[in-house]
Amino acid sequence: MLYHLLYPLSDQYGFLNIFQYITFRTGGALMTAFLLSFILGPHMICWLKSKQKKGQPIRDDGPEGHILTKQGTPTMGGFLILLGLSVGTLLWADLSNMYIWACITITAGFGFIGFLDDYQKITKNSSAGVSGKIKIILEIAVCVLAVYFVQEKQLENAQILTFPFFKNLIIDMGWFMMPFSIFVIVGFSNGVNLTDGLDGLAIMPVIIAASAFALISYLVGNVIYAEYLHVIYVEGSGELAIFCAAIIGAGLGFLWFNAPPAMVFMGDTGSLALGGALGIISVITKHEIVLGIIGGLFVLEVVSVIMQVTSFKLTGKRIFRMAPIHHHYEKKGWAEPTIVIRFWIIAVLLALIGLATLKLR
């Protein structure tokens, strides 16, 4: 909004020329999102507590002591993240950019699906919300809309899949690119959702992944850098750095209140939306495989659940003491802050490996 209002006035007021630079608006989006979520956090937490007398329902089969420490904490804190993210993006981004609206569509759509799930859990006082099948169907429907517009804009590059470490390994996926893109977005969204089980465990890796993709978006959207790094140039994708910065800012503001012991949980409202946002960014920038590296922690959480369920159905035995894998370490006696910080370290290392693929081609 500020870009459209102030940049046209740069002919009369030279200092307003700064609004043409993505780097400046990226910083503005980050600070706006952070301040908004940080300032409004206490008020929103009080409001959520007044509406949720018992807080988020906790699984009965969770680790020992989990129910006692988590019971009564309000959920739906994702509203705080989405508010900061939305305002930061709408205020600082170029709103004529179709990619921005594709990201907003996925984020808002998945956030609404998460809200329905959280609302049903709270009203029924049960850890079981909307059925998994219904959630997947709704998520796919939102993805089809967003991915369609992305492919329409990218034209000749829409069906191309690139691979890290290889500058000439490019596959034309044809019509299969649509379901593959949907799989990436839905899969990553639910990966973040599964990871959101301990205080601060999910939000910091999301911030780390968003930071990595802010850089990737900026480089992919610059024809000179893209040619130098041998990556597909995606015109207009640099604007997504502003969207990523808004995720970072809103996430940091939320982390202030979600740090152990958490005052609020993001719930499915936040986790589904943030995972979906990272998924669509990777699709737009043609870095879907790199997302699997940078967000490897979320992939690990999903794989641990798949392995656990498959093993139990086939053999009647469990591989882990409890899935997702962060609960396995809780069962082993690791302190919650220890698990969270060690998983953060893994997320940083994976992000660095993912960024290294830009040069190792």
BALOBA-1460 file (C-alpha; in Angstrom, 3 decimals):
// residues 361
<rec num="1" residu="m" x="0.000" y="0.000" z="0.000"/>
<rec num="2" residu="l" x="2.778" y="2.419" z="0.946"/>
<rec num="3" residu="y" x="4.580" y="1.498" z="-2.265"/>
<rec num="4" residu="h" x="1.579" y="2.566" z="-4.357"/>
<rec num="5" residu="l" x="0.884" y="5.690" z="-2.301"/>
<rec num="6" residu="l" x="4.372" y="7.100" z="-1.775"/>
<rec num="7" residu="y" x="6.651" y="5.876" z="-4.561"/>
<rec num="8" residu="p" x="4.717" y="7.771" z="-7.302"/>
<rec num="9" residu="l" x="5.468" y="10.969" z="-5.340"/>
<rec num="10" residu="s" x="9.236" y="10.412" z="-5.588"/>
<rec num="11" residu="d" x="9.427" y="12.850" z="-8.531"/>
<rec num="12" residu="q" x="8.408" y="15.679" z="-6.184"/>
<rec num="13" residu="y" x="10.031" y="14.299" z="-3.025"/>
<rec num="14" residu="g" x="13.256" y="12.536" z="-3.840"/>
<rec num="15" residu="f" x="13.608" y="10.750" z="-0.518"/>
<rec num="16" residu="l" x="10.478" y="8.717" z="-1.302"/>
<rec num="17" residu="n" x="12.485" y="6.969" z="-4.005"/>
<rec num="18" residu="i" x="13.588" y="4.582" z="-1.265"/>
<rec num="19" residu="f" x="10.238" y="2.812" z="-1.524"/>
<rec num="20" residu="q" x="11.268" y="1.283" z="-4.837"/>
<rec num="21" residu="y" x="13.853" y="-0.886" z="-3.083"/>
<rec num="22" residu="i" x="12.743" y="-4.339" z="-1.973"/>
<rec num="23" residu="t" x="15.389" y="-4.400" z="0.749"/>
<rec num="24" residu="f" x="13.959" y="-1.277" z="2.414"/>
<rec num="25" residu="r" x="10.389" y="-2.522" z="2.245"/>
<rec num="26" residu="t" x="11.502" y="-5.929" z="3.546"/>
<rec num="27" residu="g" x="12.864" y="-4.290" z="6.679"/>
<rec num="28" residu="g" x="9.692" y="-2.243" z="7.033"/>
<rec num="29" residu="a" x="7.490" y="-5.332" z="6.755"/>
<rec num="30" residu="l" x="9.545" y="-7.202" z="9.351"/>
<rec num="31" residu="m" x="9.402" y="-4.393" z="11.911"/>
<rec num="32" residu="t" x="5.714" y="-3.687" z="11.308"/>
<rec num="33" residu="a" x="4.744" y="-7.330" z="11.730"/>
<rec num="34" residu="f" x="6.905" y="-7.708" z="14.835"/>
<rec num="35" residu="l" x="5.652" y="-4.582" z="16.591"/>
<rec num="36" residu="l" x="2.035" y="-5.387" z="15.820"/>
<rec num="37" residu="s" x="2.208" y="-8.940" z="17.174"/>
<rec num="38" residu="f" x="4.362" y="-7.881" z="20.134"/>
<rec num="39" residu="i" x="2.128" y="-4.983" z="21.182"/>
<rec num="40" residu="l" x="-1.185" y="-6.739" z="20.612"/>
<rec num="41" residu="g" x="0.011" y="-10.050" z="22.071"/>
<rec num="42" residu="p" x="-1.009" y="-9.496" z="25.718"/>
<rec num="43" residu="h" x="-4.431" y="-8.176" z="24.729"/>
<rec num="44" residu="m" x="-5.109" y="-11.079" z="22.383"/>
<rec num="45" residu="i" x="-3.949" y="-13.633" z="24.956"/>
<rec num="46" residu="c" x="-6.328" y="-12.152" z="27.553"/>
<rec num="47" residu="w" x="-9.163" y="-12.241" z="25.026"/>
<rec num="48" residu="l" x="-8.422" y="-15.860" z="24.069"/>
<rec num="49" residu="k" x="-8.337" y="-16.854" z="27.755"/>
<rec num="50" residu="s" x="-11.736" y="-15.256" z="28.318"/>
<rec num="51" residu="k" x="-13.186" y="-17.273" z="25.434"/>
<rec num="52" residu="q" x="-11.403" y="-20.542" z="26.230"/>
<rec num="53" residu="k" x="-12.079" y="-21.445" z="29.839"/>
<rec num="54" residu="k" x="-10.175" y="-24.752" z="29.640"/>
<rec num="55" residu="g" x="-7.598" y="-23.786" z="27.043"/>
<rec num="56" residu="q" x="-6.412" y="-26.153" z="24.338"/>
<rec num="57" residu="p" x="-7.466" y="-29.792" z="24.851"/>
<rec num="58" residu="i" x="-4.366" y="-31.988" z="25.369"/>
<rec num="59" residu="r" x="-3.956" y="-35.581" z="24.155"/>
<rec num="60" residu="d" x="-4.556" y="-38.102" z="26.946"/>
<rec num="61" residu="d" x="-1.803" y="-40.401" z="25.631"/>
<rec num="62" residu="g" x="0.859" y="-37.699" z="25.748"/>
<rec num="63" residu="p" x="4.107" y="-37.808" z="27.736"/>
<rec num="64" residu="e" x="3.890" y="-37.908" z="31.520"/>
<rec num="65" residu="g" x="3.334" y="-34.454" z="32.976"/>
<rec num="66" residu="h" x="2.443" y="-33.021" z="29.544"/>
<rec num="67" residu="i" x="-1.215" y="-32.565" z="30.451"/>
<rec num="68" residu="l" x="-0.428" y="-30.840" z="33.737"/>
<rec num="69" residu="t" x="2.009" y="-28.347" z="32.208"/>
<rec num="70" residu="k" x="0.008" y="-27.548" z="29.062"/>
<rec num="71" residu="q" x="-3.590" y="-27.710" z="30.281"/>
<rec num="72" residu="g" x="-5.328" y="-24.342" z="30.415"/>
<rec num="73" residu="t" x="-3.062" y="-22.597" z="27.917"/>
<rec num="74" residu="p" x="-5.169" y="-20.856" z="25.247"/>
<rec num="75" residu="t" x="-4.780" y="-21.790" z="21.601"/>
<rec num="76" residu="m" x="-5.518" y="-19.961" z="18.313"/>
<rec num="77" residu="g" x="-2.492" y="-17.706" z="18.886"/>
<rec num="78" residu="g" x="-2.011" y="-18.093" z="15.154"/>
<rec num="79" residu="f" x="-4.414" y="-15.170" z="14.851"/>
<rec num="80" residu="l" x="-1.658" y="-12.975" z="16.280"/>
<rec num="81" residu="i" x="0.812" y="-14.219" z="13.661"/>
<rec num="82" residu="l" x="-1.635" y="-13.873" z="10.779"/>
<rec num="83" residu="l" x="-2.562" y="-10.343" z="11.848"/>
<rec num="84" residu="g" x="1.050" y="-9.162" z="11.904"/>
<rec num="85" residu="l" x="1.850" y="-11.064" z="8.720"/>
<rec num="86" residu="s" x="-1.139" y="-9.653" z="6.829"/>
<rec num="87" residu="v" x="-0.669" y="-6.025" z="7.874"/>
<rec num="88" residu="g" x="3.088" y="-6.133" z="7.289"/>
<rec num="89" residu="t" x="2.594" y="-7.567" z="3.803"/>
<rec num="90" residu="l" x="-0.311" y="-5.368" z="2.732"/>
<rec num="91" residu="l" x="1.414" y="-2.237" z="4.002"/>
<rec num="92" residu="w" x="4.825" y="-2.744" z="2.368"/>
<rec num="93" residu="a" x="4.428" y="-5.083" z="-0.619"/>
<rec num="94" residu="d" x="3.649" y="-4.263" z="-4.227"/>
<rec num="95" residu="l" x="-0.003" y="-5.307" z="-4.270"/>
<rec num="96" residu="s" x="-0.069" y="-5.538" z="-8.065"/>
<rec num="97" residu="n" x="2.199" y="-8.592" z="-7.770"/>
<rec num="98" residu="m" x="0.206" y="-11.786" z="-8.383"/>
<rec num="99" residu="y" x="2.611" y="-13.875" z="-6.317"/>
<rec num="100" residu="i" x="1.822" y="-11.852" z="-3.211"/>
<rec num="101" residu="w" x="-1.877" y="-12.608" z="-3.623"/>
<rec num="102" residu="a" x="-1.169" y="-16.311" z="-4.217"/>
<rec num="103" residu="c" x="0.678" y="-16.401" z="-0.882"/>
<rec num="104" residu="i" x="-2.087" y="-14.488" z="0.879"/>
<rec num="105" residu="t" x="-4.687" y="-16.877" z="-0.580"/>
<rec num="106" residu="i" x="-2.875" y="-19.948" z="0.737"/>
<rec num="107" residu="t" x="-2.131" y="-18.357" z="4.124"/>
<rec num="108" residu="a" x="-5.673" y="-17.101" z="4.682"/>
<rec num="109" residu="g" x="-7.285" y="-20.271" z="3.342"/>
<rec num="110" residu="f" x="-5.186" y="-22.638" z="5.426"/>
<rec num="111" residu="g" x="-5.540" y="-20.341" z="8.435"/>
<rec num="112" residu="f" x="-9.335" y="-20.565" z="8.135"/>
<rec num="113" residu="i" x="-9.181" y="-24.364" z="7.905"/>
<rec num="114" residu="g" x="-6.990" y="-24.386" z="11.007"/>
<rec num="115" residu="f" x="-9.444" y="-22.094" z="12.779"/>
<rec num="116" residu="l" x="-12.306" y="-24.502" z="12.071"/>
<rec num="117" residu="d" x="-10.221" y="-27.321" z="13.530"/>
<rec num="118" residu="d" x="-9.239" y="-25.343" z="16.641"/>
<rec num="119" residu="y" x="-12.795" y="-24.122" z="17.169"/>
<rec num="120" residu="q" x="-14.190" y="-27.643" z="17.060"/>
<rec num="121" residu="k" x="-11.551" y="-28.868" z="19.534"/>
<rec num="122" residu="i" x="-12.404" y="-26.085" z="21.977"/>
<rec num="123" residu="t" x="-16.193" y="-26.311" z="21.714"/>
<rec num="124" residu="k" x="-16.155" y="-30.105" z="22.061"/>
<rec num="125" residu="n" x="-13.305" y="-30.067" z="24.607"/>
<rec num="126" residu="s" x="-11.547" y="-32.784" z="22.623"/>
<rec num="127" residu="s" x="-8.144" y="-33.080" z="20.981"/>
<rec num="128" residu="a" x="-9.908" y="-34.388" z="17.865"/>
<rec num="129" residu="g" x="-11.044" y="-31.546" z="15.620"/>
<rec num="130" residu="v" x="-12.163" y="-31.572" z="12.003"/>
<rec num="131" residu="s" x="-11.601" y="-34.976" z="10.398"/>
<rec num="132" residu="g" x="-8.347" y="-35.413" z="8.526"/>
<rec num="133" residu="k" x="-10.097" y="-36.197" z="5.242"/>
<rec num="134" residu="i" x="-12.170" y="-33.012" z="5.313"/>
<rec num="135" residu="k" x="-9.119" y="-30.897" z="6.132"/>
<rec num="136" residu="i" x="-7.133" y="-32.411" z="3.250"/>
<rec num="137" residu="i" x="-10.003" y="-31.843" z="0.797"/>
<rec num="138" residu="l" x="-10.329" y="-28.198" z="1.848"/>
<rec num="139" residu="e" x="-6.565" y="-27.673" z="1.660"/>
<rec num="140" residu="i" x="-6.391" y="-29.158" z="-1.837"/>
<rec num="141" residu="a" x="-9.245" y="-26.903" z="-2.980"/>
<rec num="142" residu="v" x="-7.385" y="-23.789" z="-1.786"/>
<rec num="143" residu="c" x="-4.160" y="-25.025" z="-3.392"/>
<rec num="144" residu="v" x="-5.757" y="-25.621" z="-6.784"/>
<rec num="145" residu="l" x="-6.834" y="-21.981" z="-6.945"/>
<rec num="146" residu="a" x="-3.468" y="-20.534" z="-5.915"/>
<rec num="147" residu="v" x="-1.286" y="-22.918" z="-7.953"/>
<rec num="148" residu="y" x="-3.417" y="-22.354" z="-11.061"/>
<rec num="149" residu="f" x="-2.781" y="-18.601" z="-10.992"/>
<rec num="150" residu="v" x="0.932" y="-19.152" z="-10.328"/>
<rec num="151" residu="q" x="1.255" y="-21.490" z="-13.309"/>
<rec num="152" residu="e" x="-0.709" y="-19.116" z="-15.518"/>
<rec num="153" residu="k" x="1.750" y="-16.338" z="-14.697"/>
<rec num="154" residu="q" x="4.925" y="-18.388" z="-15.086"/>
<rec num="155" residu="l" x="3.920" y="-19.865" z="-18.456"/>
<rec num="156" residu="e" x="6.969" y="-21.693" z="-19.920"/>
<rec num="157" residu="n" x="8.558" y="-22.311" z="-16.508"/>
<rec num="158" residu="a" x="5.347" y="-23.363" z="-14.782"/>
<rec num="159" residu="q" x="5.875" y="-27.108" z="-15.208"/>
<rec num="160" residu="i" x="9.622" y="-27.195" z="-14.581"/>
<rec num="161" residu="l" x="11.125" y="-28.924" z="-11.556"/>
<rec num="162" residu="t" x="14.718" y="-28.038" z="-10.663"/>
<rec num="163" residu="f" x="17.103" y="-29.974" z="-8.455"/>
<rec num="164" residu="p" x="19.715" y="-28.614" z="-6.037"/>
<rec num="165" residu="f" x="23.440" y="-29.262" z="-6.599"/>
<rec num="166" residu="f" x="22.878" y="-29.719" z="-10.368"/>
<rec num="167" residu="k" x="22.684" y="-26.656" z="-12.602"/>
<rec num="168" residu="n" x="21.458" y="-28.565" z="-15.675"/>
<rec num="169" residu="l" x="19.159" y="-31.108" z="-14.029"/>
<rec num="170" residu="i" x="15.711" y="-29.796" z="-14.932"/>
<rec num="171" residu="i" x="12.648" y="-31.962" z="-15.478"/>
<rec num="172" residu="d" x="9.522" y="-30.944" z="-17.358"/>
<rec num="173" residu="m" x="6.767" y="-32.373" z="-15.154"/>
<rec num="174" residu="g" x="3.980" y="-31.554" z="-17.579"/>
<rec num="175" residu="w" x="0.463" y="-31.817" z="-16.172"/>
<rec num="176" residu="f" x="1.852" y="-33.642" z="-13.097"/>
<rec num="177" residu="m" x="3.323" y="-30.376" z="-11.815"/>
<rec num="178" residu="m" x="-0.058" y="-29.281" z="-10.482"/>
<rec num="179" residu="p" x="-0.601" y="-32.280" z="-8.154"/>
<rec num="180" residu="f" x="3.093" y="-32.214" z="-7.183"/>
<rec num="181" residu="s" x="2.836" y="-28.547" z="-6.157"/>
<rec num="182" residu="i" x="-0.308" y="-29.300" z="-4.165"/>
<rec num="183" residu="f" x="1.488" y="-32.188" z="-2.469"/>
<rec num="184" residu="v" x="4.367" y="-29.897" z="-1.476"/>
<rec num="185" residu="i" x="2.077" y="-27.233" z="0.000"/>
<rec num="186" residu="v" x="-0.299" y="-29.592" z="1.810"/>
<rec num="187" residu="g" x="2.507" y="-31.855" z="2.994"/>
<rec num="188" residu="f" x="4.609" y="-29.028" z="4.374"/>
<rec num="189" residu="s" x="1.590" y="-27.410" z="6.007"/>
<rec num="190" residu="n" x="0.817" y="-30.582" z="7.918"/>
<rec num="191" residu="g" x="4.509" y="-31.038" z="8.705"/>
<rec num="192" residu="v" x="4.553" y="-27.732" z="10.567"/>
<rec num="193" residu="n" x="1.293" y="-28.726" z="12.238"/>
<rec num="194" residu="l" x="2.790" y="-31.997" z="13.529"/>
<rec num="195" residu="t" x="5.879" y="-30.170" z="14.806"/>
<rec num="196" residu="d" x="3.803" y="-27.749" z="16.869"/>
<rec num="197" residu="g" x="3.791" y="-29.878" z="19.998"/>
<rec num="198" residu="l" x="6.221" y="-28.157" z="22.372"/>
<rec num="199" residu="d" x="6.632" y="-24.535" z="23.429"/>
<rec num="200" residu="g" x="8.493" y="-22.663" z="20.696"/>
<rec num="201" residu="l" x="9.311" y="-25.829" z="18.761"/>
<rec num="202" residu="a" x="7.522" y="-24.975" z="15.508"/>
<rec num="203" residu="i" x="7.699" y="-21.193" z="15.271"/>
<rec num="204" residu="m" x="11.481" y="-20.805" z="15.358"/>
<rec num="205" residu="p" x="12.165" y="-23.304" z="12.537"/>
<rec num="206" residu="v" x="9.446" y="-21.496" z="10.549"/>
<rec num="207" residu="i" x="11.281" y="-18.210" z="11.129"/>
<rec num="208" residu="i" x="14.559" y="-19.819" z="10.062"/>
<rec num="209" residu="a" x="12.997" y="-21.280" z="6.901"/>
<rec num="210" residu="a" x="11.319" y="-17.948" z="6.075"/>
<rec num="211" residu="s" x="14.688" y="-16.180" z="6.473"/>
<rec num="212" residu="a" x="16.291" y="-18.587" z="4.017"/>
<rec num="213" residu="f" x="13.484" y="-18.163" z="1.502"/>
<rec num="214" residu="a" x="13.550" y="-14.387" z="1.855"/>
<rec num="215" residu="l" x="17.088" y="-14.559" z="0.439"/>
<rec num="216" residu="i" x="16.167" y="-17.164" z="-2.168"/>
<rec num="217" residu="s" x="13.163" y="-15.123" z="-3.335"/>
<rec num="218" residu="y" x="15.281" y="-11.995" z="-3.674"/>
<rec num="219" residu="l" x="17.997" y="-13.774" z="-5.662"/>
<rec num="220" residu="v" x="15.592" y="-15.699" z="-7.914"/>
<rec num="221" residu="g" x="13.726" y="-12.471" z="-8.655"/>
<rec num="222" residu="n" x="16.899" y="-10.687" z="-9.794"/>
<rec num="223" residu="v" x="17.933" y="-11.638" z="-13.327"/>
<rec num="224" residu="i" x="21.635" y="-10.936" z="-12.690"/>
<rec num="225" residu="y" x="21.871" y="-13.012" z="-9.512"/>
<rec num="226" residu="a" x="19.725" y="-15.794" z="-10.985"/>
<rec num="227" residu="e" x="21.984" y="-16.068" z="-14.042"/>
<rec num="228" residu="y" x="25.111" y="-16.035" z="-11.888"/>
<rec num="229" residu="l" x="23.768" y="-18.773" z="-9.575"/>
<rec num="230" residu="h" x="22.327" y="-20.847" z="-12.457"/>
<rec num="231" residu="v" x="18.813" y="-20.862" z="-11.034"/>
<rec num="232" residu="i" x="15.537" y="-20.263" z="-12.849"/>
<rec num="233" residu="y" x="14.768" y="-16.544" z="-13.005"/>
<rec num="234" residu="v" x="11.211" y="-15.870" z="-11.827"/>
<rec num="235" residu="e" x="10.234" y="-12.298" z="-12.620"/>
<rec num="236" residu="g" x="8.476" y="-10.624" z="-9.715"/>
<rec num="237" residu="s" x="9.371" y="-13.264" z="-7.137"/>
<rec num="238" residu="g" x="11.717" y="-10.845" z="-5.361"/>
<rec num="239" residu="e" x="8.635" y="-9.238" z="-3.848"/>
<rec num="240" residu="l" x="8.141" y="-12.417" z="-1.812"/>
<rec num="241" residu="a" x="11.112" y="-11.364" z="0.331"/>
<rec num="242" residu="i" x="8.694" y="-8.849" z="1.874"/>
<rec num="243" residu="f" x="6.160" y="-11.578" z="2.578"/>
<rec num="244" residu="c" x="8.881" y="-13.745" z="4.155"/>
<rec num="245" residu="a" x="10.030" y="-10.801" z="6.269"/>
<rec num="246" residu="a" x="6.488" y="-10.340" z="7.543"/>
<rec num="247" residu="i" x="6.473" y="-14.021" z="8.573"/>
<rec num="248" residu="i" x="9.759" y="-13.483" z="10.415"/>
<rec num="249" residu="g" x="8.538" y="-10.353" z="12.217"/>
<rec num="250" residu="a" x="5.157" y="-11.787" z="13.194"/>
<rec num="251" residu="g" x="6.839" y="-15.040" z="14.235"/>
<rec num="252" residu="l" x="9.331" y="-13.278" z="16.487"/>
<rec num="253" residu="g" x="6.543" y="-11.296" z="18.127"/>
<rec num="254" residu="f" x="4.610" y="-14.511" z="18.729"/>
<rec num="255" residu="l" x="7.703" y="-16.323" z="20.040"/>
<rec num="256" residu="w" x="7.932" y="-13.739" z="22.823"/>
<rec num="257" residu="f" x="4.731" y="-15.225" z="24.241"/>
<rec num="258" residu="n" x="5.239" y="-18.813" z="23.034"/>
<rec num="259" residu="a" x="8.681" y="-19.279" z="24.608"/>
<rec num="260" residu="p" x="8.720" y="-21.855" z="27.439"/>
<rec num="261" residu="p" x="6.535" y="-21.802" z="29.427"/>
<rec num="262" residu="a" x="4.144" y="-20.764" z="26.674"/>
<rec num="263" residu="m" x="1.423" y="-18.219" z="27.409"/>
<rec num="264" residu="v" x="-0.373" y="-19.163" z="24.184"/>
<rec num="265" residu="f" x="-0.264" y="-21.852" z="21.475"/>
<rec num="266" residu="m" x="-0.498" y="-21.029" z="17.774"/>
<rec num="267" residu="g" x="-2.863" y="-23.953" z="17.165"/>
<rec num="268" residu="d" x="-3.781" y="-25.217" z="13.717"/>
<rec num="269" residu="t" x="-4.799" y="-21.651" z="12.886"/>
<rec num="270" residu="g" x="-1.137" y="-20.693" z="12.774"/>
<rec num="271" residu="s" x="0.686" y="-23.924" z="11.952"/>
<rec num="272" residu="l" x="-1.343" y="-24.862" z="8.879"/>
<rec num="273" residu="a" x="-1.166" y="-21.293" z="7.549"/>
<rec num="274" residu="l" x="2.591" y="-20.904" z="8.046"/>
<rec num="275" residu="g" x="3.414" y="-24.302" z="6.566"/>
<rec num="276" residu="g" x="1.223" y="-23.582" z="3.568"/>
<rec num="277" residu="a" x="2.854" y="-20.168" z="3.118"/>
<rec num="278" residu="l" x="6.339" y="-21.694" z="2.978"/>
<rec num="279" residu="g" x="5.069" y="-24.331" z="0.567"/>
<rec num="280" residu="i" x="3.647" y="-21.854" z="-1.958"/>
<rec num="281" residu="i" x="6.799" y="-19.714" z="-1.751"/>
<rec num="282" residu="s" x="8.906" y="-22.740" z="-2.708"/>
<rec num="283" residu="v" x="6.564" y="-23.492" z="-5.626"/>
<rec num="284" residu="i" x="6.748" y="-19.924" z="-6.938"/>
<rec num="285" residu="t" x="10.552" y="-19.721" z="-6.665"/>
<rec num="286" residu="k" x="10.984" y="-23.222" z="-8.188"/>
<rec num="287" residu="h" x="12.787" y="-24.448" z="-5.064"/>
<rec num="288" residu="e" x="10.434" y="-27.197" z="-3.935"/>
<rec num="289" residu="i" x="13.229" y="-29.731" z="-3.371"/>
<rec num="290" residu="v" x="15.304" y="-27.162" z="-1.476"/>
<rec num="291" residu="l" x="12.319" y="-26.618" z="0.834"/>
<rec num="292" residu="g" x="12.626" y="-30.269" z="1.786"/>
<rec num="293" residu="i" x="16.206" y="-29.561" z="2.884"/>
<rec num="294" residu="i" x="15.649" y="-26.230" z="4.609"/>
<rec num="295" residu="g" x="12.490" y="-27.513" z="6.260"/>
<rec num="296" residu="g" x="13.988" y="-30.945" z="6.869"/>
<rec num="297" residu="l" x="12.958" y="-30.819" z="10.513"/>
<rec num="298" residu="f" x="9.300" y="-30.721" z="9.504"/>
<rec num="299" residu="v" x="9.896" y="-33.538" z="7.010"/>
<rec num="300" residu="l" x="11.462" y="-35.606" z="9.792"/>
<rec num="301" residu="e" x="8.402" y="-35.107" z="11.986"/>
<rec num="302" residu="v" x="6.096" y="-36.316" z="9.198"/>
<rec num="303" residu="v" x="8.319" y="-39.295" z="8.364"/>
<rec num="304" residu="s" x="8.427" y="-40.328" z="12.037"/>
<rec num="305" residu="v" x="4.623" y="-40.475" z="12.122"/>
<rec num="306" residu="i" x="4.448" y="-42.439" z="8.845"/>
<rec num="307" residu="m" x="7.065" y="-44.914" z="10.082"/>
<rec num="308" residu="q" x="5.310" y="-45.325" z="13.425"/>
<rec num="309" residu="v" x="1.881" y="-45.966" z="11.905"/>
<rec num="310" residu="t" x="3.219" y="-48.268" z="9.175"/>
<rec num="311" residu="s" x="5.290" y="-50.329" z="11.598"/>
<rec num="312" residu="f" x="2.420" y="-50.721" z="14.066"/>
<rec num="313" residu="k" x="-0.053" y="-51.794" z="11.359"/>
<rec num="314" residu="l" x="2.346" y="-54.305" z="9.782"/>
<rec num="315" residu="t" x="4.092" y="-55.737" z="12.834"/>
<rec num="316" residu="g" x="2.173" y="-54.503" z="15.861"/>
<rec num="317" residu="k" x="5.374" y="-52.880" z="17.136"/>
<rec num="318" residu="r" x="6.309" y="-49.222" z="17.477"/>
<rec num="319" residu="i" x="9.616" y="-47.794" z="16.247"/>
<rec num="320" residu="f" x="9.467" y="-44.759" z="18.531"/>
<rec num="321" residu="r" x="8.189" y="-44.512" z="22.082"/>
<rec num="322" residu="m" x="5.755" y="-41.933" z="20.733"/>
<rec num="323" residu="a" x="5.316" y="-40.011" z="17.491"/>
<rec num="324" residu="p" x="5.903" y="-37.330" z="16.269"/>
<rec num="325" residu="i" x="9.563" y="-37.737" z="17.095"/>
<rec num="326" residu="h" x="9.824" y="-34.818" z="19.545"/>
<rec num="327" residu="h" x="7.518" y="-36.760" z="21.884"/>
<rec num="328" residu="h" x="9.859" y="-39.748" z="21.578"/>
<rec num="329" residu="y" x="12.600" y="-37.717" z="23.213"/>
<rec num="330" residu="e" x="10.182" y="-36.511" z="25.867"/>
<rec num="331" residu="k" x="9.437" y="-40.148" z="26.675"/>
<rec num="332" residu="k" x="13.191" y="-40.760" z="26.927"/>
<rec num="333" residu="g" x="13.380" y="-38.136" z="29.637"/>
<rec num="334" residu="w" x="14.793" y="-35.163" z="27.755"/>
<rec num="335" residu="a" x="13.728" y="-31.817" z="29.206"/>
<rec num="336" residu="e" x="11.409" y="-29.833" z="26.939"/>
<rec num="337" residu="p" x="13.782" y="-26.834" z="26.533"/>
<rec num="338" residu="t" x="16.576" y="-29.262" z="25.601"/>
<rec num="339" residu="i" x="14.497" y="-30.801" z="22.820"/>
<rec num="340" residu="v" x="13.366" y="-27.421" z="21.538"/>
<rec num="341" residu="i" x="16.819" y="-25.823" z="21.421"/>
<rec num="342" residu="r" x="18.462" y="-28.874" z="19.852"/>
<rec num="343" residu="f" x="15.774" y="-28.972" z="17.187"/>
<rec num="344" residu="w" x="16.380" y="-25.261" z="16.574"/>
<rec num="345" residu="i" x="20.073" y="-26.011" z="16.032"/>
<rec num="346" residu="i" x="19.160" y="-28.710" z="13.508"/>
<rec num="347" residu="a" x="16.857" y="-26.238" z="11.719"/>
<rec num="348" residu="v" x="19.686" y="-23.683" z="11.417"/>
<rec num="349" residu="l" x="22.104" y="-26.278" z="10.034"/>
<rec num="350" residu="l" x="19.551" y="-27.512" z="7.492"/>
<rec num="351" residu="a" x="18.836" y="-23.934" z="6.381"/>
<rec num="352" residu="l" x="22.551" y="-23.335" z="5.815"/>
<rec num="353" residu="i" x="22.798" y="-26.541" z="3.770"/>
<rec num="354" residu="g" x="19.772" y="-25.463" z="1.742"/>
<rec num="355" residu="l" x="21.277" y="-22.048" z="1.041"/>
<rec num="356" residu="a" x="24.571" y="-23.687" z="0.083"/>
<rec num="357" residu="t" x="22.777" y="-25.387" z="-2.822"/>
<rec num="358" residu="l" x="22.486" y="-21.983" z="-4.476"/>
<rec num="359" residu="k" x="26.235" y="-21.921" z="-5.018"/>
<rec num="360" residu="l" x="26.921" y="-25.646" z="-5.397"/>
<rec num="361" residu="r" x="25.488" y="-26.030" z="-8.886"/>
